[in-house]
């Protein structure tokens, strides 16, 4: 009888624990010896037709480069014409948070599969990310989810969101 009564209590505990535990990646996952640098690109792509042939062309390209010393360079190119670069610095906590996100989520082990674009898609965003963490480099490119039939891992969207917040912060300065 005691064992039968304990089973619902155990299930209740298993349900409640994730609700009260903090969510997200712990910032202490990164240590002071970690060296992180990355390049994040975002391109607005359009299919251009030349009668018989078609090709993809980038209308707008944004490039965010973060060096290991937290120096940031943000570059934009519109229709082949570059705009002046914007330079900034990340504070120590932002850099630590970014490093922890990369380390704790297993980003460095994501397979570099290609994501084929559906035939009916004429415009989409394409993202690229090259990360070097402690001497190990990982490079991934992916389109927005509605441009491909393949599943895009959620970690790519999490890192994209974090880097987009950094871009927004630079633009607002």
NORDAQUI-V778339 format. One line per field, one symbol per residue. burial: 1 if it has 16 or more other ideal C-beta (glycine too) atoms within 10 Angstrom, else 0. A space follows every 10 residues. Layout:
BEGIN
burial = ???
END
This chain:
BEGIN
burial = 0000000000 0000000000 0000100011 0001011111 1110100000 0000000100 1111110001 0101010000 0000000001 0001111111 1110101001 0000101000 0001111010 1110000101 1111001100 0110110011 0110011001 000
END
